[in-house]
Amino acid sequence: MTLLDARVVEHHDLERLPTRAVADTTVRRRQFPRGLERLAGVVLLFAIWELAARVGWLSPKVLAGPSTVLTAGVDMVRDGTLGTALWASVQRVFWGLGLGIPIGAALALVAGLSRTGDDMIDANVQMLRFVPIIGLQPLLILWIGIGETAKISLIVLGVAFPVYVNTYAAIRSLDPGHLQLADVVGLGRWSRIRRVILPGALPGFLVGVRMATAVAWLLLVFAEQINARSGLGYLMIRAQTFFQSDVIVVCLVVYAVLGLLSDGLVRLLERTLLRWQPGR
């Protein structure tokens, strides 16, 4: 090997050094689990929050520390306050979803399966869904009073719109080839709806249900401000009056957990009903 060849080899080795260093760093990073990195960030956030509360940077009236929130949550569980409020809120959301989902799906089927239904329903629904649901609260109070019916009706209205929009879009976007195949094999109207249209619209319907569950929990806070004497929203309003930030945070955490559980149930339902889809 000549001196020139040795220099060329040395030059190529030097060029590969940064690449090797980056590769070694990447390997070391991959050895540290990604989940632990994300957990470390969350732990750091709570540590800073607790420190700020203990040294007085955060007033308890503004935002209580994590330890204070945990203590308040345990006390509310022990005296039954949280359990009673949770049961009242879950019932309202259950009724809102139980009524709103079928209403939205039925309207979508009527509008999606016939031109007359489309002309009579879709334009009205598309117009009404841009009206702020919260803005309807005074009208609901005037029409049906301040009882449980007004609270549940507010949730029903909010739930029906996402179910309708997603189901209607799923029906309208069905593959025309599937409908032509149904005609070729001689399926009647009801058989075609049951065997082709409903299975084809099911993914869109479930997307609407996932959105509806989130909307239901969001609207519950406003619904429980209508002369409520129970529920998580009622606890938050009462805590706001007495500057109990720890109780407010406890209720917000419960809302978040309930939302995650609801979404998880819908996702489980998707995996069960849509096993025929690729990738399931």
C-alpha positions as CSV (number, residue, x, y, z in Angstrom):
1,M,0.0,0.0,0.0
2,T,1.4,3.4,-1.0
3,L,1.4,6.5,1.1
4,L,-1.4,7.9,-1.0
5,D,-3.6,4.8,-0.5
6,A,-3.0,5.0,3.3
7,R,-4.2,8.6,3.3
8,V,-7.3,7.7,1.3
9,V,-8.2,4.9,3.8
10,E,-7.6,7.1,6.7
11,H,-9.8,9.8,5.2
12,H,-12.7,7.3,4.7
13,D,-12.3,6.1,8.3
14,L,-12.5,9.6,9.6
15,E,-15.7,10.2,7.5
16,R,-17.3,7.2,9.1
17,L,-16.6,8.2,12.7
18,P,-19.5,10.7,13.1
19,T,-21.9,8.2,11.6
20,R,-20.7,5.5,14.0
21,A,-21.0,7.9,17.0
22,V,-24.6,8.8,16.0
23,A,-25.4,5.1,15.6
24,D,-23.9,4.4,19.1
25,T,-26.0,7.2,20.6
26,T,-29.1,6.0,18.9
27,V,-28.5,2.5,20.2
28,R,-28.0,3.8,23.8
29,R,-31.3,5.9,23.5
30,R,-33.2,2.8,22.2
31,Q,-32.1,0.9,25.2
32,F,-33.9,3.4,27.5
33,P,-37.7,2.6,27.2
34,R,-39.7,5.4,25.5
35,G,-42.5,4.9,28.1
36,L,-40.1,5.6,31.0
37,E,-39.0,8.8,29.3
38,R,-42.6,10.0,29.0
39,L,-43.3,9.0,32.6
40,A,-40.3,10.9,33.7
41,G,-41.7,14.0,32.1
42,V,-45.0,13.6,33.9
43,V,-43.3,13.0,37.3
44,L,-41.2,16.1,36.8
45,L,-44.3,18.2,36.0
46,F,-46.0,17.0,39.2
47,A,-42.8,17.5,41.2
48,I,-42.5,21.1,40.1
49,W,-46.3,21.6,40.8
50,E,-45.9,20.2,44.3
51,L,-42.8,22.3,45.0
52,A,-44.5,25.5,43.8
53,A,-47.4,24.8,46.1
54,R,-45.2,24.1,49.1
55,V,-43.0,27.1,48.9
56,G,-46.0,29.4,48.4
57,W,-45.6,30.2,44.7
58,L,-49.1,28.9,44.2
59,S,-51.9,30.0,46.5
60,P,-54.3,27.2,47.6
61,K,-57.2,29.3,46.3
62,V,-55.6,29.5,42.9
63,L,-54.3,25.9,42.5
64,A,-53.8,23.3,45.2
65,G,-50.8,21.0,45.2
66,P,-51.0,17.4,44.1
67,S,-50.8,16.1,47.7
68,T,-53.6,18.4,48.8
69,V,-55.7,17.3,45.8
70,L,-55.1,13.6,46.6
71,T,-56.1,14.2,50.3
72,A,-59.3,16.0,49.2
73,G,-60.1,13.1,46.8
74,V,-59.6,10.5,49.5
75,D,-61.8,12.5,51.9
76,M,-64.5,12.8,49.3
77,V,-64.5,9.1,48.6
78,R,-64.7,8.3,52.3
79,D,-67.6,10.5,53.1
80,G,-69.5,9.4,50.0
81,T,-69.6,12.8,48.4
82,L,-67.7,11.8,45.3
83,G,-69.6,8.5,44.8
84,T,-73.0,10.2,45.0
85,A,-72.0,12.9,42.5
86,L,-70.3,10.4,40.2
87,W,-73.4,8.2,40.1
88,A,-75.7,11.2,39.3
89,S,-73.4,12.4,36.5
90,V,-73.0,8.9,35.0
91,Q,-76.8,8.5,34.8
92,R,-77.2,11.8,32.9
93,V,-74.5,10.8,30.4
94,F,-76.0,7.3,30.0
95,W,-79.5,8.8,29.2
96,G,-78.0,11.4,26.9
97,L,-76.0,8.8,25.0
98,G,-78.9,6.3,25.1
99,L,-81.3,8.7,23.5
100,G,-78.9,10.8,21.3
101,I,-77.1,8.0,19.5
102,P,-80.3,6.3,18.2
103,I,-81.8,9.7,17.2
104,G,-78.7,10.7,15.3
105,A,-78.4,7.3,13.6
106,A,-82.1,7.2,12.6
107,L,-81.9,10.6,11.1
108,A,-78.8,9.7,9.2
109,L,-80.4,6.5,7.8
110,V,-83.5,8.4,6.6
111,A,-81.4,11.2,5.0
112,G,-78.9,8.8,3.5
113,L,-81.2,6.2,2.1
114,S,-83.7,8.4,0.3
115,R,-83.6,11.7,-1.7
116,T,-86.7,13.0,0.0
117,G,-85.2,12.3,3.4
118,D,-82.0,14.0,2.3
119,D,-84.0,17.1,1.2
120,M,-86.1,17.2,4.3
121,I,-83.5,16.4,7.0
122,D,-79.9,17.0,6.0
123,A,-80.2,20.8,5.3
124,N,-82.0,21.3,8.6
125,V,-79.5,19.3,10.6
126,Q,-76.5,20.9,9.0
127,M,-78.0,24.3,9.8
128,L,-78.8,23.5,13.4
129,R,-75.4,21.9,14.2
130,F,-73.7,25.2,13.8
131,V,-75.9,26.7,16.5
132,P,-73.9,26.7,19.8
133,I,-75.5,24.0,22.0
134,I,-74.8,26.0,25.1
135,G,-76.8,28.8,23.6
136,L,-79.9,26.6,23.6
137,Q,-79.8,26.3,27.3
138,P,-82.0,29.3,28.1
139,L,-84.6,28.0,25.5
140,L,-84.6,24.5,27.1
141,I,-85.2,26.1,30.5
142,L,-88.2,28.1,29.1
143,W,-89.6,25.0,27.3
144,I,-89.2,22.2,29.8
145,G,-88.1,23.8,33.0
146,I,-85.0,23.3,35.1
147,G,-85.4,19.7,36.0
148,E,-83.5,16.6,34.9
149,T,-85.2,16.7,31.5
150,A,-83.5,19.9,30.5
151,K,-80.0,18.6,31.5
152,I,-80.5,15.3,29.6
153,S,-82.0,17.1,26.6
154,L,-78.9,19.3,26.3
155,I,-76.6,16.2,26.2
156,V,-79.0,14.5,23.7
157,L,-78.7,17.4,21.3
158,G,-74.9,17.5,21.5
159,V,-74.6,13.7,21.1
160,A,-77.0,13.4,18.1
161,F,-75.1,15.7,15.8
162,P,-71.7,13.9,15.6
163,V,-73.5,10.6,15.2
164,Y,-75.6,11.9,12.4
165,V,-72.8,13.6,10.5
166,N,-70.4,10.6,10.5
167,T,-73.1,8.0,9.8
168,Y,-74.6,10.1,7.0
169,A,-71.2,10.6,5.4
170,A,-70.4,6.9,5.7
171,I,-73.7,6.0,3.9
172,R,-73.1,8.5,1.1
173,S,-69.5,7.3,0.6
174,L,-70.3,3.6,0.2
175,D,-68.6,1.9,-2.8
176,P,-71.1,2.0,-5.7
177,G,-69.7,-1.4,-6.8
178,H,-71.1,-3.0,-3.6
179,L,-74.5,-1.6,-4.4
180,Q,-74.4,-2.8,-8.0
181,L,-73.3,-6.3,-6.7
182,A,-76.4,-6.3,-4.4
183,D,-78.6,-5.6,-7.4
184,V,-76.9,-8.3,-9.4
185,V,-77.5,-11.0,-6.8
186,G,-81.1,-9.9,-6.5
187,L,-81.1,-8.5,-3.0
188,G,-84.3,-6.6,-2.0
189,R,-84.4,-3.2,-0.5
190,W,-84.3,-4.3,3.1
191,S,-81.8,-7.1,2.5
192,R,-79.5,-4.6,0.8
193,I,-79.8,-2.2,3.8
194,R,-79.1,-5.0,6.3
195,R,-76.3,-6.8,4.4
196,V,-74.6,-4.0,2.5
197,I,-75.4,-0.5,3.7
198,L,-75.4,-1.0,7.5
199,P,-72.1,-2.9,7.6
200,G,-70.5,-0.4,5.2
201,A,-71.7,2.5,7.4
202,L,-70.7,0.9,10.7
203,P,-67.1,2.3,10.8
204,G,-68.4,5.9,10.3
205,F,-71.1,5.3,12.9
206,L,-68.6,4.2,15.5
207,V,-66.4,7.2,14.8
208,G,-69.5,9.3,15.5
209,V,-70.1,7.4,18.8
210,R,-66.5,8.1,19.9
211,M,-67.0,11.8,19.2
212,A,-70.4,11.7,20.9
213,T,-69.0,10.3,24.2
214,A,-66.5,13.1,24.4
215,V,-69.2,15.7,23.7
216,A,-71.5,14.2,26.3
217,W,-68.9,14.6,29.1
218,L,-68.1,18.1,28.0
219,L,-71.8,19.2,28.0
220,L,-72.4,17.5,31.3
221,V,-70.5,20.3,33.1
222,F,-72.8,22.9,31.6
223,A,-75.9,20.8,32.0
224,E,-75.3,20.4,35.7
225,Q,-75.3,24.1,36.2
226,I,-79.0,24.2,35.6
227,N,-80.3,24.2,39.1
228,A,-78.4,21.0,39.9
229,R,-78.2,19.5,43.4
230,S,-76.0,16.6,42.6
231,G,-73.3,15.6,40.1
232,L,-69.7,16.5,39.4
233,G,-70.6,19.8,37.8
234,Y,-72.5,20.8,41.0
235,L,-69.5,20.0,43.1
236,M,-67.3,22.2,40.9
237,I,-69.7,25.1,41.1
238,R,-70.0,24.8,44.9
239,A,-66.2,24.5,45.2
240,Q,-65.8,27.6,43.1
241,T,-68.0,29.5,45.5
242,F,-65.8,28.5,48.5
243,F,-62.5,28.8,46.6
244,Q,-61.8,25.0,47.0
245,S,-59.4,24.5,44.1
246,D,-58.5,21.0,45.4
247,V,-62.1,19.8,44.9
248,I,-62.3,21.4,41.4
249,V,-59.1,19.5,40.4
250,V,-60.5,16.3,41.8
251,C,-63.6,16.6,39.7
252,L,-61.6,17.4,36.6
253,V,-59.4,14.3,37.1
254,V,-62.6,12.2,37.5
255,Y,-64.0,13.7,34.2
256,A,-60.7,12.9,32.4
257,V,-60.7,9.3,33.7
258,L,-64.4,8.8,32.8
259,G,-63.7,10.2,29.3
260,L,-60.8,7.8,28.8
261,L,-62.9,4.8,30.1
262,S,-65.7,5.7,27.7
263,D,-63.4,6.0,24.8
264,G,-61.8,2.7,25.7
265,L,-65.2,1.0,25.7
266,V,-66.0,2.4,22.3
267,R,-62.6,1.3,20.9
268,L,-63.2,-2.2,22.3
269,L,-66.6,-2.2,20.6
270,E,-64.8,-1.2,17.3
271,R,-62.4,-4.1,17.5
272,T,-65.2,-6.5,18.2
273,L,-67.6,-5.3,15.5
274,L,-65.0,-4.5,12.8
275,R,-62.9,-7.6,13.0
276,W,-63.5,-8.1,9.3
277,Q,-61.5,-5.0,8.4
278,P,-57.8,-5.3,7.5
279,G,-55.4,-4.5,10.3
280,R,-57.9,-5.3,13.0
